[in-house]
Amino acid sequence: MATEQYVYRPLETDTTIRVLVLQPAASFQAPLCAKLIHVDRTQLLREPEQGPLNHYDCISYCWGEPVFTHAIDCDGFTCQITDRVDSMLRHLRKRTAARNLWLDAICLNQKNTEEKGVQVQLMGEIYRYARKVHVWLGTAMPEDHIQKLFVLFKILSTRTRGVLGPFHIQEVILQVFPNIKVGSNTLRRFFSRPWFQRRWVVQEICRGPDAVVRCGSYKLPWQSMARAILAFITDGLSLDEVLQCAYNTVSAVERWRGTFSYIGRLPDMLVLLHENHRAQCSDPRDRLFALRGLSRENADVSRVLDEERTTLPVDYEKPWTQIYQDFAKECIDKDSDLTILYQAFLFG
């Protein structure tokens, strides 16, 4: 493993992104090696054969604590990564072919707040241009019963919504888990994973194309998991707080996914803030920035009327208090009402 630290080259334009070309390895334990290349994401659609690569996949994951205990070799230099990113990349690495990935932990220069502001502002577009989104939920231990759980999701996803009642759902669970308590505990442990509470994931899945859920070495189409979770609610199964939170995240994705061809159907920022007020983020500024790309005012500025457009620049150099104040003032000036004060009353 190289010892000299990787130094980021500046991005050439606002449409340029870095893509991690993860090199293959026959062994799971082999050191992580990759190339970090610059790509014009718009060229991938216009002239995919003219650039250094013709596609990339995005990863939707939960950062966890920013403790950089591992490293990846990037172009012969060392790039520090967290334990979670190390495990995620090892599971996504192929045995015989390279894999092109975009993940913010490596593809953004996290120490450059100016670059981060520009790239985060375009996050929705970065995910939209991806070939696929990998939803990484973490590792899978034997007691997690992920293989059985994914079988359960596939069964539930094939049932017509509204046909099953709570009693029948329990019968389906018993088909996979002979002990209902084990099945219930397995579901709760699965939906307790941090990804389901993360604020950014709604935009990442909504704006992305095809999505696949990954947990350890197991994978499942996004729609299979989403339909299973929605079945729990529509068929009257009582939910605890953990499953309710997972349902809120998945239902938000399903509600807004596919609406980006119709600006009039997109929610405004205040609606998004109301619906996602429980979703979490480590940086208080991301309570706004993580939802920005989903709003009618900001989803695609080329198709938004001037009077609907807001000026919510992504600026990580401003304190969160100033960003909140600027946003509140603009909401009041633009709408000439006090709706935002009602939200402040509801959620503090």
ZASERO-581794 format. One record per residue (C-alpha): x, y, z. Coordinates in steps of 0.02 Angstrom, whole numbers, plus 50000, padded with zeros to 5 digits. Each point is the difference from the previous one (the first is absolute). Example, Ala and Ser with C-alpha at 12.3 -4.5 7.8 and 13.67 -1.06 7.14 Angstrom:
2
506154977550390500695017249967
END
This chain:
348
500005000050000500635017349954500485011750142499885017249917498295008150019498895002449848499835018249945498395004849910500115008949833498725014049979498464995849897500075008249829498165005349984498364999550097499494984449901501634990950037499964986350132501264987750067499644981549974500864986550101500534985649887500114986050128501234986849943499514981650011500734987450122499794981350020500135001250189498825009650114501495004450112501095006749859500485018450019498795012349920500715007949843499185012549884500205014149876499145016650027499595007949832499125015949946498474998149889498765012249924498364992050053499025008549858501184992349872499524982750062498285002749923500565009349843501584990449953500234985450120501364992049893501075015749990500505001350182501064989450117498464989950053498204998149943499064997950164500115000850188498964994050148499585010350154499964993650179498715005150129500684996250173500205006550176501665008050045500064996050184501355007750108501375009049899501414989450072501234995949860500804983750054500194992249826500745004949832499804997049814501385001549871499475013549875501175001949852501464994550107499585011650145499114996950165498235006150026499344998150177498274992150022498904994250142499684982250054498255000649923500645006049831501374986750002498734986150031498795007049871501315001049862500614982350036498244993349981499705009949840501684995749923499924987649856501174985249981500515002249818499415017149938500145018050058498465008850070499695018749974499295008150155499505017150064500005002150189500145016650088501274994050129501344998249864499365008849843499765016650090501455009350075499225001150172501295012950057499555012149859498385008450056499835009849837500094984349893498864990950119498715013849986499994999249810499934981049992498694997950136498905012749910500064988349849499824983950101498314995949925500725001249825501494989250046498824986250056498865002649850501424996849877500544984050089499654983149922499484992650167499905004450185500664987650128499105001750167501294994150125499224995350167501554992750082500724983050038498974984250030500304989250152499254982350017498785006050133499345013249879499204986449890500155011449848499764985949874498354994850081499475018150019500275003549815498984984549958498605007050109500095016849910499894991549830498454990350055499145015450069500445010549849499084988049885498375001050098498695012149939499875015050114498484999150111499754981149986500974995450156499425004950174501075000650157499584981950041500484994249825501625009950004500484990650157499634983849907501205005349862501335004350130499774982750075500324992249830501765007050009500295001050187499224985350095500135010350160498985016249986501055008150137501604996649905499195007049842499405015850088501695003050083500884997449834498885012849915500265012650139501904997749999500045002149810498995016049999501035007050144501475001949882500545018249988499665001449813498125000650031500185015550110501205009149882499355016249922500954999349836499344983149943498325006549937500845010849868501284986649957498684986849959498735012049926501225007749878500924984049959499464987249869499994981550046500414996350182500584984050085500044997150188501584991950067500334993050172501634990550017500104988149852498114999849974499065011249880498195003649957499115011649875499455016150084498194997349948499924983250089500495008050166498935015449971498424990349960500264988750151500165014850118498485008649925499014983750020500275000650188499085016650007498654997849869499494983350074499805006850175501504992550090500355009950158501695008749993501245004950133501065015749983501404991149907498904992849863499035016349989501615009449965500484987749863498265001649926500135019050000501644999349904499424987249872498295007949973500825017049970501114992149867498544991149917498905015550006501235011649913500954987849890499595002149817499265017450020501495009649933499305001149824498595010650070500595015250097498215003850052499894983650095501565003050104499825005850180500675016550061501325001050135498795003050142499024984249956501624990049995500575007050167498324995450076499994982249933501824996250042500185009050166500534983950089501364995449875501745002750069501635007749942501635003850089500195017749932498535011450045500215009049833499514983849913498255001150072499725011749853501354994849877499534981550001498245004149938500445014149883500144989449843498254992850026499075016550009499035008149860501035015750022501694991649979499824982949917500415006349826500265018749988499894999849811498154995350013499495010650148499145016749980500955014950069498635003850125500084982250069501884999150011500835001950169501775005150037500554986550121501844998849958500954985450075501315008750103500934990150133500995015350054498445008450071499424995450175498394990150004499115013750095500305012449858499424987449869498384996950096499695018650020500295003549815498844985949949498625005550119500105018049940499884994749819498514988850034499065014250083500475012649863499564988049857498354993250067499445015050101499354988550137500614992450162499924981449957501804997950054499565006650173498674986650015501354986849968501105008250130498554998550122499744981449957501814994350005500885013250102
END
